[in-house]
Amino acid sequence: MKHLAISFLACAAMFAQAGADEAVLKQAIGMHQGGDIPGAIKAYEKYLAAHPDSLIAQSNLGAAFSRLGRFQDAIVHYRAALKLQPANTGVELNLGLAYYKTNQKDKAATSFAKVHKAAPAEMQPTLLLADCWLSMGRNKDVVALLSPMNSEDLAIAYLLGTALIRDEQVAKGQPIIDRILRNGDSAEARLLMGTAKLAAREFPDALADLKKAVELNPNLPDAYGFYGQALVGAGDPVGATDAFKKALAANPNDFNANFQLALLLKDEAKFEEARALLKQALQVRPGDLGSRYNLAVIDLATEKAEAARRELELIVKEAPTYTSAHVTLATVYYRLKRKADGDRERAIVQKLNAEAQAKQQQGVNVK
């Protein structure tokens, strides 16, 4: 009988504790809804100390941290919630938004892609996915994603038109530019036209459109970056440097501005500044060959031939027709007294150049 009494008391204590814990969770939710976010965070954390497997507490705590702009903390709890329920699209969307707001576009894209797959008709994750892919240079993926959609929607039209232009599908992008222009002159339309002309190396015309784009909306994403690129093409590196710096002041993760400014600094032998920018560019587009190649060039210029060799060997393995990488790798091999390897790379360069000339000649003959 004594043992039964102890067991009963233990159960009663457990029920009492459970009730107290639920009261803490209820209090946390009430404070959250009432706008007392710091108080809600403390209460959620107290509840999670006893119940770490609570989906609602983990998810709500992530949302509370997001409200305070503490996105890295939010990410921790959204991920914990998704371990408890991997297919929860609401939490996945919030995780993607937290990554997006911290400019982790590759991770954001992974989350948005999962939500889009589960709910393809939902506009928000689809447009966010397209925007992430666009910033990552995945233009063909953006085109495939948005082409079936109603491009009369200006947000869709702008993203789709931008992807087509950057993928050098100017003929397909032009009708979309015209559609946007029907709504009046805009920074977005000027940016699209400018980037199309930039792709065609029509630098004076591109410069005029891109200058107008930054005048109409100095805060338009990518505008100053492409304006700087047009200034480079027009032979104004000083003006381009200023434009790239403005782009980076507005968005430190502007890939184009980081990359193009790094090239200018590299040409001025400001190697460490250029290296930092190229590393930032790689944060935006992991694995980007152009950024990696130029880092290898900087390594070679700063007496780090072995580091340059390792990177260039990886690049030519991934991109066997990257002629400039083969040229630089040959130089590296000769610098390292590896004549046979250098001669092999020179032979590859000669073959690639001959193939390029043959294709060019074939194009001339076809015309």
C-alpha positions as CSV (number, residue, x, y, z in Angstrom):
1,M,0.0,0.0,0.0
2,K,2.9,2.3,0.8
3,H,4.4,1.7,-2.7
4,L,1.0,2.5,-4.3
5,A,0.9,5.8,-2.4
6,I,4.4,6.8,-3.6
7,S,3.5,5.8,-7.2
8,F,0.3,7.9,-7.0
9,L,2.2,10.9,-5.7
10,A,4.8,10.6,-8.4
11,C,2.1,10.5,-11.1
12,A,0.4,13.5,-9.6
13,A,3.7,15.4,-9.6
14,M,4.2,14.5,-13.2
15,F,0.8,15.7,-14.2
16,A,1.3,18.9,-12.3
17,Q,4.6,19.5,-14.0
18,A,3.1,18.8,-17.4
19,G,0.3,21.3,-16.6
20,A,2.8,23.9,-15.6
21,D,4.9,23.3,-18.8
22,E,1.8,23.7,-20.9
23,A,1.0,26.9,-19.1
24,V,4.5,28.2,-20.0
25,L,3.9,27.4,-23.7
26,K,0.5,29.1,-23.6
27,Q,2.0,32.1,-22.0
28,A,4.8,32.2,-24.7
29,I,2.2,32.1,-27.5
30,G,0.2,34.8,-25.8
31,M,3.2,37.1,-25.5
32,H,4.2,36.3,-29.1
33,Q,0.7,37.3,-30.4
34,G,0.7,40.3,-28.1
35,G,4.0,41.6,-29.5
36,D,6.2,40.9,-26.4
37,I,8.8,39.1,-28.5
38,P,11.7,39.1,-26.0
39,G,9.3,37.7,-23.3
40,A,8.0,35.1,-25.7
41,I,11.5,34.0,-26.6
42,K,12.4,33.4,-22.9
43,A,9.2,31.5,-22.4
44,Y,9.7,29.3,-25.5
45,E,13.2,28.6,-24.4
46,K,12.0,27.6,-20.9
47,Y,9.5,25.2,-22.5
48,L,12.0,23.7,-24.9
49,A,14.4,23.0,-22.1
50,A,11.8,20.4,-20.9
51,H,10.3,19.6,-24.3
52,P,12.9,19.9,-27.1
53,D,10.8,17.8,-29.4
54,S,7.9,20.3,-29.6
55,L,7.3,21.3,-33.2
56,I,5.2,24.3,-32.4
57,A,7.7,25.7,-29.8
58,Q,10.7,25.2,-32.2
59,S,8.8,26.8,-35.1
60,N,7.4,29.7,-33.1
61,L,10.8,30.4,-31.5
62,G,12.2,30.6,-35.0
63,A,9.5,33.1,-36.0
64,A,10.1,35.1,-32.8
65,F,13.8,35.4,-33.6
66,S,13.0,36.4,-37.1
67,R,10.8,39.2,-35.8
68,L,13.9,40.6,-34.0
69,G,16.1,40.2,-37.1
70,R,18.0,37.4,-35.4
71,F,17.9,35.2,-38.5
72,Q,20.8,32.9,-37.7
73,D,19.1,32.0,-34.4
74,A,15.8,31.6,-36.3
75,I,17.5,29.2,-38.7
76,V,18.6,26.9,-35.9
77,H,15.1,26.5,-34.6
78,Y,13.4,26.2,-38.0
79,R,15.9,23.4,-38.8
80,A,15.1,21.7,-35.5
81,A,11.4,21.9,-36.3
82,L,12.0,20.4,-39.8
83,K,13.8,17.4,-38.2
84,L,10.6,16.8,-36.3
85,Q,8.4,17.2,-39.3
86,P,10.4,17.3,-42.6
87,A,7.5,17.9,-44.9
88,N,6.1,21.0,-43.1
89,T,6.1,23.5,-46.0
90,G,5.2,26.4,-43.7
91,V,8.4,26.0,-41.7
92,E,10.4,25.3,-44.9
93,L,9.2,28.5,-46.4
94,N,10.2,30.4,-43.2
95,L,13.6,28.7,-43.2
96,G,14.0,29.8,-46.8
97,L,13.1,33.4,-45.9
98,A,15.6,33.5,-43.1
99,Y,18.3,32.2,-45.4
100,Y,17.2,34.8,-48.0
101,K,17.4,37.7,-45.6
102,T,20.9,36.7,-44.6
103,N,21.9,36.5,-48.3
104,Q,22.5,32.7,-48.2
105,K,20.8,32.4,-51.6
106,D,21.9,28.9,-52.3
107,K,20.4,27.5,-49.1
108,A,17.3,29.7,-49.5
109,A,16.8,28.3,-53.0
110,T,16.9,24.7,-51.7
111,S,14.1,25.5,-49.2
112,F,12.0,27.4,-51.8
113,A,12.5,24.6,-54.3
114,K,11.0,22.1,-51.8
115,V,8.0,24.4,-51.1
116,H,7.5,25.0,-54.9
117,K,7.5,21.3,-55.5
118,A,4.9,20.7,-52.8
119,A,2.8,23.7,-53.9
120,P,3.6,24.7,-57.4
121,A,0.7,27.2,-57.7
122,E,1.9,29.3,-54.7
123,M,3.4,32.5,-56.2
124,Q,5.6,33.6,-53.3
125,P,8.0,30.6,-53.1
126,T,8.1,30.4,-56.9
127,L,9.2,34.1,-57.3
128,L,11.6,33.8,-54.5
129,L,13.1,30.7,-56.0
130,A,13.5,32.5,-59.3
131,D,15.1,35.5,-57.7
132,C,17.6,33.2,-55.9
133,W,18.5,31.3,-59.0
134,L,18.9,34.5,-60.9
135,S,21.4,35.8,-58.4
136,M,23.3,32.5,-58.6
137,G,23.5,32.7,-62.3
138,R,21.1,29.8,-62.9
139,N,19.4,31.6,-65.8
140,K,18.2,28.5,-67.7
141,D,16.6,27.2,-64.5
142,V,14.7,30.5,-64.1
143,V,13.5,30.4,-67.7
144,A,12.3,26.8,-67.3
145,L,10.5,27.7,-64.0
146,L,8.8,30.8,-65.2
147,S,8.1,30.2,-68.9
148,P,4.9,28.3,-68.3
149,M,3.5,31.1,-66.1
150,N,1.5,34.2,-67.0
151,S,4.2,36.7,-68.1
152,E,1.7,39.5,-68.1
153,D,2.4,39.7,-64.4
154,L,5.1,42.3,-64.2
155,A,7.1,40.5,-61.4
156,I,7.2,37.3,-63.5
157,A,7.9,39.3,-66.7
158,Y,10.9,41.1,-65.1
159,L,12.5,37.9,-63.7
160,L,11.9,35.9,-66.9
161,G,13.1,38.7,-69.1
162,T,16.2,39.2,-67.0
163,A,17.0,35.5,-67.2
164,L,16.5,35.3,-70.9
165,I,18.7,38.3,-71.5
166,R,21.5,37.1,-69.2
167,D,21.3,33.7,-70.9
168,E,21.8,35.6,-74.2
169,Q,18.4,34.7,-75.5
170,V,17.8,38.3,-76.5
171,A,15.3,37.5,-79.2
172,K,13.0,35.7,-76.7
173,G,13.6,38.4,-74.1
174,Q,12.7,41.4,-76.3
175,P,8.9,40.8,-76.4
176,I,9.0,40.7,-72.6
177,I,10.9,44.0,-72.5
178,D,8.3,45.5,-74.8
179,R,5.6,44.2,-72.5
180,I,7.2,45.9,-69.6
181,L,7.7,49.1,-71.6
182,R,4.0,49.3,-72.4
183,N,3.5,50.2,-68.7
184,G,5.7,53.2,-69.2
185,D,9.4,54.0,-68.9
186,S,10.9,52.3,-65.9
187,A,14.2,51.5,-64.3
188,E,13.4,47.8,-64.7
189,A,12.8,48.1,-68.4
190,R,16.0,50.2,-68.9
191,L,18.0,47.6,-67.0
192,L,16.7,44.9,-69.2
193,M,17.5,46.8,-72.4
194,G,20.9,47.8,-71.1
195,T,21.9,44.3,-70.2
196,A,20.7,43.0,-73.6
197,K,22.9,45.6,-75.3
198,L,25.7,44.8,-73.0
199,A,25.5,41.2,-74.0
200,A,25.8,42.3,-77.6
201,R,28.8,44.5,-76.7
202,E,26.9,47.6,-77.8
203,F,28.6,49.6,-75.0
204,P,27.5,53.2,-75.8
205,D,23.8,52.2,-76.2
206,A,24.0,50.0,-73.1
207,L,25.6,52.8,-71.2
208,A,22.8,55.2,-72.0
209,D,20.1,52.7,-70.9
210,L,21.9,51.7,-67.7
211,K,22.6,55.3,-66.8
212,K,18.9,56.0,-67.1
213,A,18.1,52.9,-65.0
214,V,20.2,54.2,-62.0
215,E,18.8,57.7,-62.4
216,L,15.2,56.3,-62.3
217,N,15.9,54.0,-59.3
218,P,19.3,54.0,-57.7
219,N,18.2,51.2,-55.4
220,L,17.3,48.8,-58.2
221,P,19.1,45.5,-57.5
222,D,22.0,44.9,-60.0
223,A,21.6,48.2,-61.7
224,Y,24.8,49.9,-60.6
225,G,26.7,46.6,-61.1
226,F,25.8,46.4,-64.8
227,Y,26.2,50.2,-65.2
228,G,29.8,49.8,-64.0
229,Q,30.3,46.9,-66.5
230,A,29.1,49.2,-69.3
231,L,31.5,51.9,-68.1
232,V,34.3,49.4,-68.3
233,G,33.3,48.5,-71.9
234,A,33.2,52.2,-72.7
235,G,36.7,52.7,-71.4
236,D,36.0,54.5,-68.2
237,P,37.5,52.4,-65.4
238,V,37.4,55.2,-62.9
239,G,33.6,55.7,-63.4
240,A,33.2,51.9,-63.3
241,T,35.0,51.7,-60.0
242,D,32.7,54.3,-58.5
243,A,29.6,52.5,-59.8
244,F,30.7,49.1,-58.5
245,K,31.4,50.6,-55.0
246,K,27.9,52.1,-55.0
247,A,26.5,48.7,-56.0
248,L,28.4,47.0,-53.1
249,A,27.4,49.7,-50.6
250,A,23.7,48.9,-51.4
251,N,24.3,45.1,-51.6
252,P,27.6,43.6,-50.5
253,N,26.5,40.3,-52.2
254,D,26.1,41.8,-55.7
255,F,28.0,39.1,-57.6
256,N,28.6,41.2,-60.7
257,A,29.9,44.2,-58.7
258,N,32.2,42.0,-56.6
259,F,33.6,40.2,-59.6
260,Q,34.0,43.2,-61.9
261,L,35.6,45.4,-59.3
262,A,38.0,42.6,-58.4
263,L,39.1,42.5,-62.1
264,L,39.8,46.2,-62.1
265,L,41.8,45.9,-58.8
266,K,43.7,42.9,-60.1
267,D,44.8,45.0,-63.1
268,E,46.1,47.6,-60.8
269,A,48.0,45.0,-58.9
270,K,45.9,45.5,-55.8
271,F,45.8,41.8,-55.3
272,E,44.6,41.4,-51.7
273,E,41.7,43.7,-52.2
274,A,40.8,41.8,-55.4
275,R,41.2,38.5,-53.6
276,A,38.7,39.5,-50.9
277,L,36.1,40.5,-53.5
278,L,36.5,37.3,-55.5
279,K,36.0,35.3,-52.3
280,Q,32.8,37.3,-51.6
281,A,31.7,36.6,-55.2
282,L,32.2,32.8,-54.5
283,Q,30.0,33.1,-51.4
284,V,27.2,34.3,-53.7
285,R,27.9,31.8,-56.5
286,P,29.8,28.8,-55.0
287,G,32.1,27.2,-57.6
288,D,32.0,30.0,-60.1
289,L,34.8,29.3,-62.6
290,G,35.6,32.9,-63.4
291,S,36.1,33.8,-59.8
292,R,38.2,30.7,-59.1
293,Y,40.3,31.3,-62.2
294,N,41.1,34.9,-61.2
295,L,42.0,33.8,-57.7
296,A,44.5,31.4,-59.2
297,V,45.9,34.2,-61.4
298,I,46.3,36.3,-58.2
299,D,48.0,33.3,-56.5
300,L,50.4,33.1,-59.4
301,A,51.1,36.8,-59.3
302,T,51.8,36.6,-55.6
303,E,54.3,33.8,-55.7
304,K,51.8,31.1,-54.7
305,A,52.4,28.9,-57.7
306,E,51.5,25.6,-56.0
307,A,48.1,27.0,-54.9
308,A,47.5,28.3,-58.4
309,R,48.4,24.9,-59.9
310,R,46.0,23.0,-57.6
311,E,43.1,25.3,-58.5
312,L,43.8,25.4,-62.2
313,E,44.0,21.7,-62.4
314,L,40.6,21.4,-60.9
315,I,39.2,24.1,-63.2
316,V,40.5,22.5,-66.5
317,K,39.1,19.1,-65.2
318,E,35.7,20.6,-64.7
319,A,35.9,22.8,-67.9
320,P,38.2,21.2,-70.4
321,T,37.6,23.9,-73.0
322,Y,38.5,26.8,-70.7
323,T,41.3,28.1,-72.8
324,S,42.6,30.9,-70.5
325,A,42.9,28.4,-67.7
326,H,45.0,26.1,-69.8
327,V,47.2,29.0,-70.8
328,T,47.8,30.0,-67.2
329,L,48.3,26.4,-66.1
330,A,51.0,26.1,-68.7
331,T,52.7,29.2,-67.3
332,V,52.4,27.7,-63.8
333,Y,54.0,24.4,-64.9
334,Y,56.9,26.2,-66.5
335,R,57.3,28.3,-63.3
336,L,57.5,25.1,-61.3
337,K,60.1,23.6,-63.8
338,R,57.6,21.0,-65.1
339,K,58.4,21.4,-68.7
340,A,56.6,18.3,-70.0
341,D,53.4,19.3,-68.3
342,G,53.7,22.8,-69.6
343,D,54.3,21.6,-73.1
344,R,51.2,19.4,-72.8
345,E,49.1,22.4,-71.8
346,R,50.4,24.4,-74.6
347,A,49.4,21.7,-77.1
348,I,45.9,21.7,-75.6
349,V,45.7,25.5,-76.0
350,Q,46.8,25.2,-79.7
351,K,44.2,22.6,-80.3
352,L,41.4,24.7,-78.6
353,N,42.4,27.8,-80.6
354,A,42.4,25.9,-83.8
355,E,38.9,24.5,-83.1
356,A,37.7,28.0,-82.2
357,Q,39.1,29.4,-85.4
358,A,37.5,26.6,-87.4
359,K,34.1,27.3,-85.9
360,Q,34.5,31.0,-86.5
361,Q,35.4,30.4,-90.1
362,Q,32.5,28.0,-90.5
363,G,30.2,30.8,-89.2
364,V,31.6,33.2,-91.8
365,N,31.1,30.7,-94.6
366,V,27.5,30.0,-93.5
367,K,26.7,33.7,-93.7
